[in-house]
Amino acid sequence: MGWWFLLRPGCGNRLAKAGCTDAGARFILRSAVIRRNAVLAVLTGVSLGTLIEPAAMLVAMMSGGAGHGSYVAARLLFPLPMLLTLVDGRIGMFSAGLAMLQFPFYGALLGLTIWRKSWGAAMAVASLHLAAAVACFAGILPNFS
């Protein structure tokens, strides 16, 4: 059975019990299209996050001033990786790796959120980002100078 069953007259939107024997195949095809659209939404978000990431990293590194700056932009843009410096005492590879994945993750989540038309997960992550940024500016982080 191929895609041509969609062109058969009389099948329309009727269920299998109403005389359309291709309803199961149409459901599978429709499910595959929905999944493809969700993957496309996530990939679009990841792509946009990946485009934003280098600019955010550059601004964060410039605010660090080669170790003699204030790290204000880094604390604002990458609060969770900056909070991890409490464990290690420095900005290490794990914090840098997490920072590099942050904006692509945010983009994927935003793409999925827009596709699903449900904003709960995005609001939860935004609240976590805001709370971590507030914690970064609360004076608990070292100056790294």
N, C-alpha and C positions, 0 to 999 in steps of 0.2 A: 504494500500500500504506500503510495507516495503522496506528494502535496496536492495532487490533482483532485483529491476527494473534496477539497475546499470549494472547488468550482462546480460541484454537482448541484444542480437546482433541486430545491425541495428539502435539503438538509437543514439549512439555516441554523437556528440556535436550538433546535429541538434536541431533547435528550434521547438516549438509546431506546428507552422504553416507549418513546413516541414514534419510533420508526426509523430513526437515524442511527445506523450501525457504526458510524465513524465518530461518535461522540467521544469515546475514550481516546482515540488517536488525536482528536482536536484538543482535548484537555492536556495531553502530554505535550503537544506542540505549543500550546499557549503557555504552559508552565516553563518550557524551555526558553521562550521569548522573555518571560518575566524574569527568569534567572539571569539571562544574558543582559537585560537592561540594568539589573542590580549590579552586576559585575562591571558594566560600563560606567555606571554612576560612581562606583568605588574607584575604578581606575582613573576616571577624570579627576576625582578629588585628590588621589595620590599624586597625579601629574601636577596639579596646581600647587599642592603642598611642596613638591620637589622643586618647583620653580621659585617659590618664596623662600625656601630654606637657605640658599647661599647668601641672599641679601640679609636675612636675619642673622646669620652667623657672622657676616662681615661687620654688621653694626655692633653685635655683641663683642667681637674681638677688638674693635676700635674703642669701645667704651672701656675695655679692660686695660688699654694703654700699655701692652706688653708687660703686664704685671704691676703697673704703677698707677692704674686708673681707678675708677670708682665702681666699675661693673654694674652700673645702673641699668643699662640696656640688657645685659645678660640676665640680670635678676628679673627684669620685667618680661623678656621674651622667653626665657628658659628657666622658670622657677623650680621645677622639679629636679632637673639635673644640678642646679645650683644648690638645692637643699641636700643633695647627695654628698656634697663636699663636707658636710658635718661628719659623715662616717669616715671618709678618707683623709680629710684635712687639706686636700688640694683638688684642683680640677683635673681628674684623671681620665683614663681612656673610657671607662664605663660611663662617666658623666657626659663626655664628649659624644660617645656613640648614641646615648639616649637623646641628647640634644639634636643629633643629626636625623633621628627617626621621628622626632616630635611633630614637626609640621606635616610630613607625609601622612602620619597617623591622623592628625587633625583633619587633613583634607579628605582622607578615606571616610572618616566618621561623618564629616559634613556632607559628602556625596551620598552616603547611605541614608543619612537623615533627610536630606532633600527628596530622595527617591521614595522613602517610606512615608514622608509627610508627617513624621513624628519627631518632635524636637526634644524629647526627654533625655536621651543619651548625650546629645550635644550640650544641653544645658548643664548636665551633671559634670561633664568634662570641663566646660567653661567655668563652672563654680569651683572645681578642684584647682584649675589654673589660677583663678583669682585668689583663692585661699592660700595657695603656695606662694604667689607673688607678695601677698600681704605678709606672710611669714618671712620671706626673704628680706623685706624692708623693716622688719621688727627688731633688727639688731642682733639676731642669733648667728649670723654668718660672719666669718672672719673677713678681714680686709684684703687678704692675699698680697699685701705689699711687702 
